[in-house]
Structures are given as C-alpha cells and as structure tokens.
Amino acid sequence: MAGICTVFLALNMTFGGLCVAPHTIPQGVGDSDPDVFDYVKPEPPPPKPRVVTMPPVIVEKQVVVEVEKPVIVEKQITQTVTEYIQPDTPQVQQPTALQIALQEELQTRRGNQSQLPNGNLDGALRSAPRSVARSNQNLPHFPPPEGIGSENSKYSAPRSYSTTAVDSTRILTADRYITGILESGVNSQLSENGTVVVQVSRDVYGAHGRTKLVPKGSRMICRYAAVDKVGQTRVGFSCGRILLAESRAEIYQLNAHLGDAQGYAGLSGEVDNRFWEKYGSAILTVGIGSAVEAAVLSAQSADTSDSNIIGDSATGVSENVGAISASILEDTVDLTPIIRIAQGTRVQIRPEKDWYLADPVTVN
C-alpha cells in the first residue's frame, strides 16, 4: 500500500484521499526577508536640563556656655583615741632537773679544784702564789697536768694558718674525679712508655655545681709505664695534658693519676704470664733426657754384658740434660708478663694538684 501511495503521490494524485503526502521539514536556509535590512535608528532622547548646584555653606559658631563649679566642702573630723598598753608580765622559767644537776656538779668540781703554787697558765714562775681572776666565773677551771716545766709549757710547734673563704668556682681541686674512656687499646709488650688518649665521658663541674669546668668530649693525653716485674698484673698511667672540648683551652704538666672505675691506681686487663715461653723448653728438654735415660736402663737390663758402658752413657746424658735445662731456665725465667687492656675501658682520673681554669668570657 505504501508503494502504491508513493506512485500516486508522485503523479500528484491522492487516490481518493487515502494517500496523503507526509509533512516534510524544509531543509537548508529559508528565503531572505527584505524587511530585515530596513532598520531605522530611533531618535535620541532629548537632553536633560543641567542643574547647577552650589556646595553647601557651613557656618560655624562658637558658643561659650558658663557652667557653675560645684562647691566642695571639706570637713575634717579629728578623734582622739586613748589606748592603754599593758606591759608583758615576765614569766620566770624554772630550771629543769638536768640543769639543777649540772649546777650541783659544777659547784662540786669548783670546790675540789686546785692551782699550781708557783706557776700560771703562761708557764712563768713567780715567787709567791697569787690568785688569778677569771673572766667568767661560771666556767670550770682545770689545773694543767703534772710534770710540765717552764721550758716546755708553751706551744712551740710550727703553725699552719688557714686561709679565708676561697672562691672555688673555677678551681678543680685534687679531690675531684674525671670519668673517661680509653680510645685505643693497650699492649704492654709493644712499648716501654707508650701513649694513649682518654676521652672525657661526663661533664665535670666546680665546687658549687653550677660552672662547667671540664666539658664532656674533652681529650686527655696519657702515658703508661712498662711492665718490668715478674708477676705484675697492673699498668700505671699518668696524664700530662688535656684539651678542653668547648673552649679548646689546654693545660700542660698535669701529672694526673689514672685508675679504674673503682678508683684503684693503674689498669688491669688480660694478663699473659707466658708460662710456656718460660718453662716450655726446659720441660721439653727434661722430657727428652728422661726418655733417653729410660731407654738406656731398659737396654741395660736386657743385656748385662755392656752394663758399664751403658751406665756411663746414661750418666753423661743426664748431666748434659740438666745443664741444658738450667741454661734455658736462666734465660727465660725473668720474662715479664704481657698485659692487654681493651679499647673502651672506663677510667677515673684524679688531678695531683688543683687546676685553675680561666673564664673564657673575660679573657681578651
């Protein structure tokens, strides 16, 4: 049916109104409207009338208004108060039983005391005894011991005078300890007088505990003595120089003593007594000689024909072995032990004399 309608519509026939052409949407641009280009510009509106205004005129006028001052009436009222102060009534304190007993004992001793007949407290002899007035009668008087003569009654020993108060803020006294750690190990066999560096591991303050004298990280240069005795187990140290960490100041000729963490002088470590170096060769020589002698005695018991020759040989071998052993022991018996101290050992350093550390702030 659609095909038939298409044919009839192509011939402009509707086939009795059954075939109706579908509504089509025009494609492309439509026809131009000539009225679009007939634009007429409207007339501008009439100008508004210009109104000229003048700036406002401000008139200032100063008005003085008189205000009455208030009248202040001061009235002073004086009142006299009389107060009577009663004085404190003194309270009499009664002595205790202990004070009464002490007074009685003092009176008893005062009655039993005696004086030297021909002398005084200074040791000067006098022709006639006379009483010496005491400044305080309440103090007991005891006579000097018997047997003191005029030539030895005075104190004649050398005197040692004390000082006044000393400002020890920047003084490190000889009773202080400095805690440190060995930076390198020690082997007593390598050097007779070797050196080692000790690093301070804790801040050291002055006497008042407020001023830091030896800061942590300071370094001390110390020397250790040789091990020169048989059976020695400790190595002696002496520190002679310190380099302070913060101020880089230095102190020489300290001669400070170094000890272990418990405060014992010197340090101890792994001790090698060199036993086999001392007695190993002698023991080996004696063993060889004993083996030879045992072999000779065994051969002698097996063959008695040459017993004299074998006996003489055994005696000569024993004597030679003894001489060799004595010579070896003489050379090796004086070997000193070897002491090895590990790196990182904690030490305590005590100054031999007081250190005065200058204030780095006030030094020019």
C-alpha positions as CSV (number, residue, x, y, z in Angstrom):
1,M,0.0,0.0,0.0
2,A,2.8,2.3,0.8
3,G,4.4,1.7,-2.6
4,I,1.1,2.4,-4.4
5,C,0.6,5.7,-2.4
6,T,4.1,6.7,-3.4
7,V,3.3,6.2,-7.1
8,F,0.0,8.1,-6.8
9,L,1.7,10.9,-4.9
10,A,4.4,11.1,-7.5
11,L,1.6,11.7,-10.0
12,N,0.0,14.3,-7.7
13,M,-2.9,12.1,-7.1
14,T,-4.3,11.3,-3.7
15,F,-6.3,8.2,-4.6
16,G,-9.5,9.4,-3.1
17,G,-7.8,11.0,-0.1
18,L,-6.2,7.7,1.0
19,C,-2.8,8.8,0.1
20,V,-1.6,11.8,2.0
21,A,1.8,13.3,1.5
22,P,3.8,13.2,4.7
23,H,4.7,16.5,6.3
24,T,8.3,17.4,5.4
25,I,10.6,19.7,7.3
26,P,12.2,22.2,4.9
27,Q,15.9,21.8,4.7
28,G,18.6,24.5,4.3
29,V,18.2,28.2,4.7
30,G,14.8,29.8,4.1
31,D,14.1,32.7,2.0
32,S,15.5,36.0,3.0
33,D,13.2,38.7,4.4
34,P,13.9,42.0,2.8
35,D,12.3,43.8,5.7
36,V,15.1,42.8,8.0
37,F,17.6,45.2,6.4
38,D,15.1,48.1,6.6
39,Y,16.3,49.1,10.1
40,V,15.6,52.7,11.2
41,K,17.6,54.1,14.0
42,P,15.4,55.6,16.7
43,E,15.8,59.3,17.5
44,P,17.9,60.0,20.6
45,P,16.0,61.2,23.7
46,P,16.0,64.9,24.4
47,P,18.9,66.1,26.7
48,K,18.0,66.6,30.3
49,P,18.3,70.1,31.6
50,R,21.5,70.7,33.6
51,V,21.0,71.9,37.1
52,V,24.0,73.8,38.6
53,T,24.2,73.3,42.3
54,M,26.4,75.2,44.7
55,P,28.4,73.5,47.5
56,P,26.8,73.7,50.9
57,V,27.8,76.6,53.1
58,I,28.7,75.6,56.6
59,V,28.6,78.3,59.2
60,E,30.4,77.5,62.4
61,K,29.6,79.5,65.6
62,Q,31.4,79.0,68.9
63,V,29.1,79.3,71.8
64,V,30.6,79.6,75.3
65,V,28.3,78.2,78.0
66,E,29.3,79.0,81.5
67,V,28.9,76.2,84.0
68,E,28.9,76.7,87.6
69,K,31.6,74.9,89.6
70,P,30.3,72.7,92.3
71,V,31.2,73.8,95.7
72,I,33.1,71.1,97.6
73,V,33.0,71.5,101.4
74,E,35.8,69.7,103.2
75,K,35.2,68.8,106.7
76,Q,38.0,67.3,108.9
77,I,36.9,65.3,111.9
78,T,39.6,64.6,114.5
79,Q,39.0,61.9,117.0
80,T,41.4,61.1,119.8
81,V,41.5,57.5,121.0
82,T,43.4,56.7,124.1
83,E,44.7,53.2,124.3
84,Y,46.5,51.8,127.3
85,I,49.1,49.1,126.6
86,Q,49.7,46.8,129.4
87,P,53.4,45.6,129.6
88,D,54.0,41.9,129.3
89,T,54.4,40.1,132.6
90,P,57.8,38.4,132.7
91,Q,57.5,34.7,133.2
92,V,60.1,33.2,135.4
93,Q,61.3,29.9,133.9
94,Q,62.0,27.3,136.4
95,P,65.3,25.3,136.0
96,T,64.9,21.7,134.9
97,A,66.2,18.8,136.8
98,L,69.1,18.4,134.4
99,Q,70.1,22.0,134.9
100,I,70.0,21.7,138.6
101,A,72.1,18.5,138.5
102,L,74.7,20.3,136.2
103,Q,74.9,23.2,138.6
104,E,75.5,21.0,141.6
105,E,78.2,19.1,139.7
106,L,79.8,22.3,138.7
107,Q,79.8,23.6,142.3
108,T,81.3,20.3,143.5
109,R,84.2,20.5,140.9
110,R,84.8,24.1,141.7
111,G,85.3,23.2,145.4
112,N,87.7,20.3,144.6
113,Q,89.9,22.2,142.1
114,S,93.4,23.3,142.9
115,Q,96.0,25.6,141.5
116,L,99.7,25.4,140.9
117,P,101.6,27.0,143.8
118,N,104.4,28.6,141.7
119,G,103.1,29.0,138.2
120,N,100.4,30.4,135.9
121,L,98.9,29.4,132.6
122,D,101.7,31.0,130.6
123,G,104.4,28.9,132.4
124,A,106.2,31.9,134.0
125,L,107.4,31.2,137.6
126,R,106.6,33.6,140.4
127,S,108.0,33.9,143.8
128,A,104.7,33.9,145.6
129,P,101.4,32.4,144.6
130,R,98.6,34.6,143.9
131,S,95.0,34.1,142.7
132,V,94.3,34.7,139.0
133,A,91.0,36.3,138.4
134,R,89.0,34.6,135.7
135,S,86.9,36.5,133.2
136,N,84.0,34.1,133.5
137,Q,83.3,32.7,137.0
138,N,80.8,30.2,135.6
139,L,83.4,28.3,133.6
140,P,85.2,25.5,135.4
141,H,88.9,25.8,135.9
142,F,91.1,22.7,135.5
143,P,94.8,22.7,136.5
144,P,97.5,21.8,133.9
145,P,98.9,18.2,134.0
146,E,101.6,17.5,136.5
147,G,105.2,17.4,135.4
148,I,105.1,20.4,133.0
149,G,108.2,22.6,133.4
150,S,108.8,26.2,132.4
151,E,110.7,25.3,129.3
152,N,108.1,23.1,127.6
153,S,104.8,24.6,128.9
154,K,104.2,26.7,125.7
155,Y,103.1,25.5,122.3
156,S,106.2,25.7,120.1
157,A,105.3,23.5,117.1
158,P,105.3,25.1,113.6
159,R,101.9,26.8,112.9
160,S,99.8,26.2,109.8
161,Y,97.4,29.1,109.3
162,S,94.1,28.6,107.4
163,T,93.0,30.9,104.6
164,T,89.8,32.9,104.4
165,A,86.9,31.9,102.2
166,V,88.2,30.9,98.7
167,D,86.2,31.4,95.6
168,S,86.5,27.9,94.1
169,T,84.0,28.4,91.2
170,R,86.6,27.8,88.6
171,I,89.0,25.7,90.6
172,L,89.1,21.9,90.1
173,T,90.6,20.6,93.3
174,A,92.7,17.5,93.7
175,D,89.9,15.5,95.3
176,R,87.6,15.6,92.2
177,Y,87.4,12.7,89.7
178,I,87.2,12.9,85.9
179,T,85.4,10.0,84.2
180,G,86.8,8.9,80.9
181,I,87.0,6.1,78.3
182,L,90.1,4.7,76.6
183,E,90.0,5.5,72.8
184,S,92.6,2.8,72.0
185,G,93.7,-0.5,73.5
186,V,97.0,-1.0,75.4
187,N,99.6,-3.8,74.9
188,S,102.4,-3.6,77.4
189,Q,104.7,-5.7,75.1
190,L,104.9,-3.2,72.3
191,S,106.3,-0.2,74.0
192,E,108.1,0.6,77.2
193,N,106.5,4.1,77.6
194,G,103.5,4.3,75.2
195,T,100.8,6.9,74.9
196,V,97.0,6.6,74.9
197,V,94.2,9.1,74.5
198,V,91.4,9.2,77.1
199,Q,88.1,10.9,76.2
200,V,86.0,12.5,79.0
201,S,82.6,10.9,79.1
202,R,80.9,13.2,81.7
203,D,80.8,16.9,82.5
204,V,82.8,18.0,85.5
205,Y,81.5,21.0,87.4
206,G,83.0,23.3,90.0
207,A,82.6,23.1,93.8
208,H,79.2,24.8,93.6
209,G,77.9,22.5,90.9
210,R,76.9,25.4,88.5
211,T,80.0,26.1,86.5
212,K,81.1,23.5,83.9
213,L,84.9,23.2,84.1
214,V,85.7,20.1,82.1
215,P,83.0,19.5,79.4
216,K,82.2,16.1,78.0
217,G,84.2,15.2,75.0
218,S,87.5,16.7,76.3
219,R,90.6,14.6,75.5
220,M,93.5,13.8,77.8
221,I,96.9,12.5,76.6
222,C,98.3,9.9,79.0
223,R,101.4,7.7,79.1
224,Y,101.7,4.2,80.6
225,A,104.7,2.7,82.2
226,A,106.4,-0.6,81.1
227,V,105.8,-3.9,82.9
228,D,109.2,-4.6,84.4
229,K,108.4,-7.0,87.3
230,V,107.6,-10.7,87.2
231,G,104.0,-11.4,88.3
232,Q,102.9,-7.8,87.7
233,T,99.2,-7.5,86.8
234,R,98.5,-3.7,86.5
235,V,99.8,-1.0,84.3
236,G,100.5,2.5,85.7
237,F,99.3,5.6,83.8
238,S,100.0,9.3,84.1
239,C,98.1,12.0,82.2
240,G,100.1,15.2,81.4
241,R,97.9,17.2,79.0
242,I,94.2,18.0,78.5
243,L,92.4,19.6,75.6
244,L,89.0,21.1,76.6
245,A,86.1,20.4,74.3
246,E,84.2,23.7,74.1
247,S,86.8,26.4,74.7
248,R,89.7,24.5,73.1
249,A,91.9,25.6,76.0
250,E,94.8,23.4,77.1
251,I,96.5,22.6,80.3
252,Y,100.1,21.1,80.4
253,Q,102.2,19.4,83.1
254,L,99.2,17.9,84.9
255,N,100.7,14.7,86.1
256,A,97.3,13.4,86.9
257,H,96.8,9.8,88.2
258,L,94.7,7.3,86.3
259,G,92.8,4.5,87.8
260,D,90.0,2.0,87.0
261,A,86.3,2.6,87.6
262,Q,86.5,1.6,91.3
263,G,89.4,4.1,91.9
264,Y,92.3,1.6,92.1
265,A,95.5,3.0,90.7
266,G,96.5,1.8,87.3
267,L,94.6,-0.5,85.0
268,S,94.4,-4.3,84.7
269,G,93.3,-6.4,81.8
270,E,94.1,-9.7,80.2
271,V,97.3,-10.9,81.8
272,D,99.6,-13.4,79.9
273,N,102.2,-14.8,82.3
274,R,104.0,-16.5,79.3
275,F,104.2,-19.9,81.1
276,W,105.2,-21.9,78.1
277,E,107.8,-19.4,77.0
278,K,109.4,-19.6,80.4
279,Y,109.2,-23.3,81.1
280,G,108.2,-25.0,77.9
281,S,111.7,-25.5,76.5
282,A,113.0,-26.7,79.9
283,I,110.1,-29.2,80.3
284,L,110.7,-30.5,76.8
285,T,114.5,-30.9,77.4
286,V,113.9,-32.7,80.7
287,G,111.3,-35.0,79.0
288,I,113.8,-35.9,76.2
289,G,116.5,-36.6,78.8
290,S,114.2,-38.8,80.8
291,A,113.2,-40.8,77.7
292,V,116.9,-41.3,76.8
293,E,117.7,-42.4,80.4
294,A,114.7,-44.8,80.4
295,A,115.8,-46.3,77.1
296,V,119.3,-46.8,78.4
297,L,118.1,-48.5,81.6
298,S,115.8,-50.8,79.6
299,A,118.7,-51.8,77.3
300,Q,121.0,-52.3,80.3
301,S,118.5,-54.7,81.9
302,A,118.2,-56.7,78.7
303,D,122.0,-57.1,78.0
304,T,124.2,-57.2,81.1
305,S,127.5,-57.7,79.1
306,D,127.8,-54.0,78.3
307,S,126.3,-52.7,81.5
308,N,129.2,-50.4,82.5
309,I,129.3,-48.7,79.1
310,I,125.5,-48.2,79.1
311,G,125.5,-46.8,82.7
312,D,128.3,-44.4,81.9
313,S,126.4,-43.2,78.8
314,A,123.2,-42.7,80.8
315,T,125.0,-40.7,83.5
316,G,126.5,-38.4,80.9
317,V,123.2,-37.8,79.2
318,S,121.5,-36.9,82.5
319,E,124.2,-34.4,83.3
320,N,124.0,-32.8,79.9
321,V,120.2,-32.6,80.0
322,G,120.4,-30.9,83.5
323,A,122.9,-28.3,82.3
324,I,120.8,-27.5,79.3
325,S,117.6,-27.2,81.3
326,A,119.3,-24.8,83.8
327,S,120.7,-22.7,81.0
328,I,117.2,-22.4,79.4
329,L,115.5,-21.5,82.7
330,E,118.1,-18.9,83.4
331,D,117.3,-17.2,80.1
332,T,113.5,-17.4,80.3
333,V,112.6,-17.2,84.0
334,D,112.8,-13.4,84.0
335,L,110.3,-12.8,81.2
336,T,107.7,-10.2,82.3
337,P,104.0,-10.8,81.7
338,I,102.1,-9.2,78.9
339,I,99.0,-7.1,79.9
340,R,96.4,-6.3,77.3
341,I,93.7,-3.6,78.1
342,A,90.7,-3.4,75.8
343,Q,89.5,-0.3,74.0
344,G,86.6,1.4,75.7
345,T,87.7,0.7,79.2
346,R,86.2,3.1,81.7
347,V,88.7,5.0,83.8
348,Q,88.8,7.6,86.6
349,I,91.4,10.4,86.6
350,R,92.3,12.4,89.7
351,P,94.4,15.6,89.5
352,E,97.6,15.6,91.5
353,K,97.2,19.4,92.2
354,D,94.5,21.9,91.9
355,W,93.6,23.2,88.4
356,Y,92.6,26.8,87.9
357,L,90.6,27.2,84.7
358,A,90.4,30.8,83.3
359,D,87.0,32.1,82.4
360,P,86.8,32.2,78.6
361,V,84.3,35.1,78.6
362,T,86.6,37.6,80.4
363,V,89.8,36.6,78.6
364,N,90.7,39.2,75.9
